[in-house]
Amino acid sequence: MSRRVLVIDDDPDVLGLVKRSLEAEGFEVRTAGSGRAGLDAATAAPPDLVLLDLSLPDADGYEVLRKLQTGAATSHVAVVLLTVASSVEELVRGLDAGADDYVTKPFAIEELIARVGSVLRRSKSLRELSPLTGLPGNFRIAEVLQGRIVSGGPLAVIHADLDNFKAFNDHYGFMRGDNVIKFTANALIDAAVEVGDPTAFVGHVGGDDFIVVMDPAHAETFCKEVIQRFDDGILDFYDPQDAMRGAVEVIDRRGERHAFPIVSISLGVATNLRRSFASEWEASAVASEMKEHAKSEAGSSYRVDRRTS
């Protein structure tokens, strides 16, 4: 876990104490003695977390917080407030403005270190989630896949994505397209719960691509459940006339009209029941290959790899 901290405080004693204490715990620490210097330092080399004193002589601490939250280079940075504020209203104001936590002065250095570590762990977890679906992203997917492969237990890797989704997005716009992506994520999650596999993991690769890792004993039942849930709900995202027609029309760059069928879902399944996988990349590649075979069929479908090598 990256542990770069920037401390913004006008009190040299506080800066020195916090810097020494955090560095003793393995953090990489920079300091700034004013709001302006802190913003410059954060923008030039964004840290993972800022410890921000709200009582700065050259700037309003809440305004510094706002600029950190809205800056292109610093919007992802976690912020813990250092404050002498004792009223609930002032503390709530800071949290509402985007701060992740606060420590009230005077503070015990042990509490400060604990809060910094806690916020960084939460921030790391959130950064690894898809902002659209809330599902784990590529880093966590690779970690889970490799862990399951190393363990040597039964494994199914399922690669899912949507057919005709680009045409849907072009026709209706990205906001409705995002709703279809979220609907797909929910269909995958609900199907995993329905089949009763406590080991099931659902990840969002990006766009309309998803990865599911589960016990192969449940894989085909899962795919059938996903298809049923998806096909039962996808028409709700179409205008009535398009749903009745079973297609949307999209005009290409030449001005020609093309009809695209209702969005469907294709799933490819790779398991280690008949073959072994040397890495997460190999397992994912086989699942992706099976998904391409499924996409060659009209409508929602799945294909399972049954080869022995």
N, C-alpha and C positions, 0 to 999 in steps of 0.2 A: 504494500500500500504506500503510495506517495505521501510524504509527510513534510511538505514545504509550508511554512507558516510565516506570515508577515504581521508584525505587531505595530500598530499605529497608536502612539500615546505620547503626550508632551512631557511626561514625568520621566526623567532619565533613570531614576531609581527603579521605577516599575519596568522600564524597558530592559534594564540590566538584569533584574531578578528573573523576569519571564524568559528572557533569552537564555540565560545560563541554565535555568531549570528545564526548559524544553529541550535544549541541546543535550543535556545529560540523559534525556529519555530517548535520544536518537532522532529528534526532529531537526530539520534544516531551517534555521531561523534568520530572517532579516528584520530590521527595525526602521521605523520612520517617526520623527518627532513632531510631525504636523499633518494636518489633513491633506494639504496640497502635495507634500512629499510622499505621503502614503498612496495617494491616487496615482501619482507618477510611477512609483515603484511597482504597484500592482499592475498597471497597464503595460509597463516595459517587460516585466517577467511575472506573469500571473501565478500566484501561489495556489495551494490547495485550500488554504483557510486564512482568513484575516481575523486577527484579534483587534477590535476597533473600540477605542475610547470615545464615548459620546461627548465628553467635555473637552473639546479641542479649542485652543485660543484663536486659531485662524480660520476655523470653518465649523459649520453646524454639523454635528456628528450624523444626524439623520440625513442630511444632504449628501455627505460622503457615502453613507450606506446606499442611498438612492443611486448615486453615480456608479457605485460598484455593481449594483444589481442590473443597471441598464447598459453598462459599457460592453461593447462587443467582445473585448478581451477578458472581461472579468465577470460576466453574467453567471457563469457556472461556479464561481468561487463561493465556498461556504463562509459565513460570517458569524463570529461570536462577539457579542457586545461586552465591553468593560464599562460598567456604569455605577455611579453613586446613587442613581435613581432608586427611590424607595416606594414610589407610588405605583399602584397596579396600572394606572392609565399610561404612564410613561414607558413601562416595560412592554405593555401590550402594543403601544405605538411602534416600538422597535421591532417586535416580532411581526406585526402586520406589514411593516415596511420591507420585510424579507429576511430579517436576521434568523439564523438557525437556532441560536441559544444565547444566553447571557450569563455573566458572572458579576455579582454585585461587589463593589469595593467597600471595605478591604476584604480580600479573599484569601483563602488558604490555597497555597500553590498546588497542593495535592488535588484539590477540587478542580482548579483550572486545567491541570494536565488531564484529568479524567474526562472533563467536558470536551476538551479539544480532541482527544482520542475518539470519544463517542460520536461527535459530529462528523469527523472524518470517515468513520466507518459507515455511518448512515449515508453520507454524501457519495461515497464510493458505490454503495449498493444502488442508489438512485441513478447515478450516471450510467450504470450498466443495464438499466431498464429502458425499453422502448418508450419514448414519451407519448406515443399514440396508443399503444395497447397495454402498457404497464408490464409486459412480459420481458423476461431476461433476454439480453442481446447476444451478439456474437461471442464476446469473451466468455460469458458464462456458459453458452452452448458448447463451446470447444472444451471448456473445463469439465463439464458434466460428461460429455462424450468420451473424453480421454479417460476419465475416472472409471466409467463403466467398462471400457475396453480393458484397462489394466486389471480390473477386478476379476475378469474372466467369467462373469456370470452371464446368464441368458440375456440377450440384448436385441432389441428391435429399434431401428432408426427410421423414422418416417419423415419424408420431405413432402410438404404440401404447398401448392400455390394455385392461383386462380387462372382460369381460362377466359379470354375476352375481357379482361379487366381494363386494359388500356383503352379499349373502345368505350367502355362504360364511363371511365374517368373523363375521356375527351367529350363525351356526349353530355354528361351531367355535371362535370366539374369536380375538383379535388375534394370539396367538403363532403359531398355525398360519397365519393370514393373512399374517404377516410372512414366514413360510417360502415361501409362494407368491410373494410379491413378489421375494424373493431368487432363487427358481427362475426367474422371468420375466427378471430381469436377466441371469442366467447363460445363458438361452436366447438372448437378444439378442446377448450378447457372443460366444457360441460360433458363432452363425449368421454374425456379421460376420467372424469368423476363417475359417469354412468357405468363404465366397464369395471370399475372397482379396483384399478391398479394403483396401489399406494406409492409405487415407484415412478409413476408417470411424470415426465417433465416436458413442459411446452415452452418453446422459445420462439422469438420473432427475429428472423434473420434481417428483415427489412422489406419495405414495400409490401408485396403480397406473398412473400416467402416465409414459411414457418418450418420449424424442426420439432419433432416430438420424439422423445426417447422413452421407451417403456419395455415391459416384459413381453417377449414375442407371443406368449400364450394369449394375450389380449389384443394383438395388433390388428387382425382382420375384423374382429368385432368392433374395435375402435374405428377403423376406416368406414365400415358400414354405418355406424352411428353418426360419424361426422357428415357423411354424404346425406343421410336422411335429414339431419338438422339443417344443413346448409340449403338443400333443395327446398325444404319446407318454408324457409324464411327469406330467400334471396329476392323473390318477386316483390316483397314489401318495399324494396328500394327503387323500384321502377315506377314510372308514371303509368296509370292504368292502360292507356292506349298501347304503350310499348310492351307491357306485360301480356296484354291480349294478343299482340302480334308475335310475341316471342322473340323480339329482336329490337335493336336500336340502329338507327342510321347515322353514319359518320361520313362527313365530306372530307376527302383527302386533299392534298395540296394541289391537285389538278382540277379540283372542283367536282370530282366524281363521287357519287354516293355509293356507300357499301353498307350492307346489312350484317350486323354481328349478333350471334345468338346470345341468349341469356347467360350471364356469368355462371360458370360451374367451377368445381374444385377437383383437382387431380392430386392423388397421393401415391408416392412410391415408397415401398417398404423393403428394407434390407435387414436381415437377421444373421446372427452367428450360429444358428441351429445346424446348418450344413457346411458352413465355411467360417473361417476366422478372419478378423480384421487386425491389421498391424497398427492402424492409427485411426484417429477420428476422421482424418481426411478420406481414407479409403472407404470407411463406412458411409460417410456422407455422399461420396461420389457414386456408390452403388445405389443408394436411395434416390439420388437425383436422376440416375439413369432409368430406374424403374418409373419414376414420375413422368419422364418424357414418354415412355411407352404408354402410360395411362392417358397422357394428353392427346395421343393419337386417336383415342376413342371420343365419340360425341358425348357431351354431357359429363356429369360428375362420375369419376371412376377411380379405381386403385389397382395397382399391380404389385405383386410380391415377388422378390427375387428368390428362386428356388434352386439356383445353381449350387454346385458343390465346390466350385473353384472359380 
